[in-house]
Amino acid sequence: MLAMHALIRKSPYTCYAFAVLSTATALGVRLLFFQETLGTESPFLFFFAAIIASAWCGGLKPGLLATALSA
């Protein structure tokens, strides 16, 4: 039995776009909602989820792109 993600063909552009959008979303959530709540104690908390999701969706290169954008 094939896994579900093996049945869906993704273009490389889709994976890189997902990496950029997930990182931008993490930045937006961080700046808009949690600036006063979290302060500077955990500045990269939301970027970890974006990096993990990008690497899961597209593999190594989109994960590295999300890491570079998060830095």
ROFIVEX-510162 format. One line per 5 residues: their letters; for each residue z, x, y of N, C-alpha, C, CB. Coordinates in pm, 1 decimal, decimal comma. Glycine has a CB too. Layout:
N
A = Z/X/Y/Z/X/Y/Z/X/Y/Z/X/Y; ...;
//
This chain:
71
MLAMH = 0,0/84,1/-117,6/0,0/0,0/0,0/0,0/89,3/124,8/122,3/-96,0/-0,7; -86,5/60,6/215,9/-96,5/138,0/339,2/8,2/92,3/439,9/-236,9/125,5/399,2; 55,6/186,3/514,3/149,5/152,2/621,6/73,7/81,4/733,6/221,8/279,9/675,8; 146,0/3,0/810,7/83,5/-75,7/916,6/20,2/14,2/1022,6/186,3/-168,6/981,3; 86,7/123,4/1058,9/31,1/209,5/1163,2/-92,7/284,3/1114,3/136,5/309,0/1210,9;
ALIRK = -110,8/294,5/983,7/-231,1/358,6/931,2/-351,8/266,1/942,7/-210,1/400,0/785,3; -328,4/137,9/948,3/-437,8/41,7/959,2/-489,9/27,9/1101,6/-392,9/-93,0/908,7; -406,4/58,5/1197,7/-444,4/44,3/1337,6/-501,2/177,0/1385,2/-323,2/0,3/1425,5; -621,8/175,5/1433,5/-682,6/297,5/1485,4/-658,2/304,1/1635,5/-834,9/302,7/1453,5; -599,3/414,1/1678,0/-568,0/431,9/1819,4/-657,0/541,6/1875,0/-417,5/466,3/1840,3;
SPYTC = -706,6/518,6/1993,1/-783,4/624,2/2058,0/-686,2/723,9/2121,2/-880,7/565,3/2165,2; -729,0/848,1/2136,3/-640,7/946,2/2201,0/-603,6/907,3/2344,1/-707,1/1082,6/2201,6; -696,0/843,3/2412,7/-667,7/801,6/2549,7/-555,9/699,2/2555,1/-792,5/744,9/2614,4; -549,6/612,3/2456,9/-444,0/512,4/2452,0/-308,1/578,8/2432,5/-470,6/411,6/2339,7; -303,0/678,9/2347,3/-176,5/748,1/2321,4/-129,0/825,3/2444,2/-191,5/843,2/2202,6;
YAFAV = -221,8/891,4/2513,1/-183,5/964,7/2634,1/-145,4/868,9/2747,1/-298,2/1056,6/2679,4; -214,4/757,6/2757,2/-179,0/657,9/2858,4/-40,7/599,9/2830,3/-284,1/545,3/2862,8; -10,1/579,1/2703,6/122,9/530,2/2667,1/230,0/632,0/2704,5/129,6/499,2/2516,5; 200,9/760,5/2685,9/297,5/864,6/2722,5/324,1/864,8/2872,1/247,4/1002,3/2678,4; 219,1/852,0/2951,6/234,5/850,8/3097,2/307,8/724,8/3142,2/97,0/860,1/3166,4;
LSTAT = 270,1/610,4/3088,4/332,7/484,2/3129,6/478,4/475,0/3085,4/254,7/366,4/3073,1; 509,2/522,8/2966,7/648,6/516,3/2922,9/737,5/609,2/3005,8/659,2/552,4/2774,4; 685,2/724,5/3043,9/761,8/815,4/3129,2/778,9/757,7/3269,3/693,2/952,1/3136,7; 673,9/696,6/3322,0/683,9/633,2/3454,2/781,7/515,7/3451,2/545,0/585,1/3501,5; 782,2/441,7/3342,8/876,4/330,8/3329,3/1019,2/381,8/3322,6/844,3/247,8/3204,9;
ALGVR = 1041,0/489,7/3248,9/1175,4/548,9/3242,0/1222,4/595,3/3379,4/1177,1/666,7/3143,7; 1131,9/655,2/3455,0/1166,2/698,2/3590,4/1198,1/578,9/3679,5/1052,1/780,0/3651,1; 1117,8/474,3/3669,2/1141,5/355,0/3749,8/1273,6/288,6/3717,7/1030,0/256,6/3730,3; 1304,5/277,0/3589,9/1432,5/217,4/3549,9/1547,8/303,0/3598,8/1439,9/200,7/3396,8; 1531,8/432,0/3587,3/1638,0/524,2/3632,4/1661,7/512,9/3782,1/1602,2/669,0/3596,7;
LLFFQ = 1555,2/510,3/3859,1/1570,3/508,6/4004,5/1610,9/372,0/4058,7/1441,8/551,8/4069,4; 1556,4/266,6/4001,6/1582,1/134,0/4057,0/1715,7/74,4/4015,7/1473,4/41,7/4016,5; 1749,2/87,8/3889,2/1863,8/11,9/3839,7/1990,2/92,7/3818,1/1827,6/-52,8/3713,4; 1976,7/219,2/3784,4/2095,0/291,6/3742,0/2129,7/410,5/3830,1/2076,7/337,7/3602,9; 2075,0/418,6/3948,3/2105,4/530,4/4038,1/2253,5/531,9/4074,9/2019,3/522,2/4165,4;
ETLGT = 2305,5/418,4/4113,3/2445,0/412,3/4154,1/2539,4/404,0/4035,0/2466,9/294,0/4245,2; 2495,2/340,4/3928,3/2581,4/321,7/3812,4/2604,9/451,7/3736,9/2521,7/218,8/3719,4; 2497,5/523,2/3705,0/2510,7/644,9/3625,4/2533,7/768,9/3709,2/2388,8/664,1/3541,6; 2487,1/769,0/3830,7/2502,8/886,5/3915,6/2424,2/1003,8/3860,9/2649,7/923,6/3929,0; 2485,8/1119,1/3859,5/2417,6/1238,8/3809,7/2472,9/1285,6/3675,5/2428,9/1350,8/3911,2;
ESPFL = 2554,7/1204,1/3611,1/2615,3/1245,5/3485,0/2515,6/1248,7/3369,4/2729,1/1153,3/3450,6; 2419,5/1160,7/3367,6/2319,6/1158,7/3260,3/2181,2/1134,0/3320,4/2353,8/1049,3/3154,2; 2124,7/1234,0/3386,5/1998,9/1211,0/3458,1/1877,5/1191,4/3367,5/1972,7/1325,6/3549,6; 1883,6/1237,6/3243,6/1766,0/1230,3/3156,8/1781,5/1129,6/3043,8/1736,9/1365,9/3098,8; 1876,2/1041,0/3054,0/1905,9/946,8/2945,4/1785,9/861,0/2908,2/2021,5/857,2/2984,6;
FFFAA = 1716,4/806,8/3004,8/1604,4/716,8/2976,6/1477,7/791,8/2937,6/1576,6/629,7/3097,1; 1469,8/918,1/2971,9/1351,3/994,9/2936,4/1347,6/1028,3/2787,6/1345,6/1122,4/3018,0; 1463,3/1036,2/2723,3/1464,8/1063,0/2580,2/1392,7/952,9/2503,1/1608,5/1077,0/2530,3; 1415,6/828,6/2540,8/1348,5/716,7/2473,8/1197,7/720,8/2496,9/1405,4/583,0/2523,1; 1155,8/758,0/2617,2/1013,3/767,6/2646,2/946,6/878,2/2565,4/991,7/791,8/2794,5;
IIASA = 1014,6/989,9/2549,8/959,9/1101,6/2472,8/950,9/1065,3/2325,3/1045,8/1227,7/2491,4; 1054,7/1004,0/2273,0/1054,2/965,3/2131,9/946,6/861,7/2103,7/1190,9/910,9/2091,1; 932,5/762,5/2191,0/830,4/659,8/2171,5/689,6/717,5/2182,1/848,2/548,0/2273,2; 669,2/810,5/2273,5/537,4/872,3/2289,3/501,5/956,9/2168,5/533,3/957,8/2415,7; 597,6/1032,2/2117,9/571,8/1115,1/2000,2/549,4/1028,5/1877,1/688,2/1212,1/1976,0;
WCGGL = 620,5/917,7/1866,0/602,1/828,7/1751,4/466,2/760,8/1756,6/713,2/723,7/1746,8; 426,1/722,4/1874,0/298,9/651,8/1889,6/179,5/744,1/1873,4/292,9/584,8/2024,7; 183,0/861,4/1936,6/63,8/943,9/1940,5/71,9/1077,5/1870,2/28,5/967,3/2077,4; 191,8/1123,1/1838,8/204,8/1251,3/1772,6/255,3/1359,4/1865,9/73,5/1292,3/1714,2; 222,4/1483,6/1830,9/277,7/1598,7/1900,4/230,7/1610,4/2044,9/242,4/1723,3/1826,4;
KPGLL = 102,0/1602,4/2067,9/49,3/1626,6/2202,7/92,7/1520,9/2304,2/-101,4/1632,3/2198,1; 86,6/1390,9/2274,3/142,4/1294,9/2370,0/293,3/1310,5/2388,6/111,6/1153,9/2324,9; 364,0/1351,8/2283,5/507,0/1378,7/2297,4/534,2/1495,3/2389,6/568,4/1405,7/2162,5; 452,1/1598,7/2379,9/466,5/1712,3/2470,1/428,6/1675,5/2614,3/380,4/1828,6/2421,5; 330,0/1588,6/2629,2/294,6/1541,8/2763,9/410,7/1463,6/2825,4/167,0/1453,5/2759,4;
ATALS = 472,9/1377,4/2747,8/588,0/1301,8/2798,2/704,0/1395,0/2831,8/632,8/1196,9/2695,1; 721,9/1500,0/2752,2/827,3/1597,7/2780,7/799,5/1670,2/2911,2/840,0/1698,8/2665,9; 676,3/1711,9/2930,6/640,0/1782,7/3055,5/654,1/1691,6/3176,4/495,5/1836,3/3047,6; 613,2/1566,8/3163,3/627,0/1473,3/3276,0/772,7/1441,9/3304,1/550,7/1343,7/3247,9; 854,9/1438,7/3202,6/996,7/1410,2/3222,1/1070,0/1524,3/3290,4/1061,9/1380,2/3089,8;
A = 1021,7/1643,9/3266,5/1087,0/1759,7/3327,7/1056,5/1763,4/3475,6/1042,1/1890,7/3260,5;
//
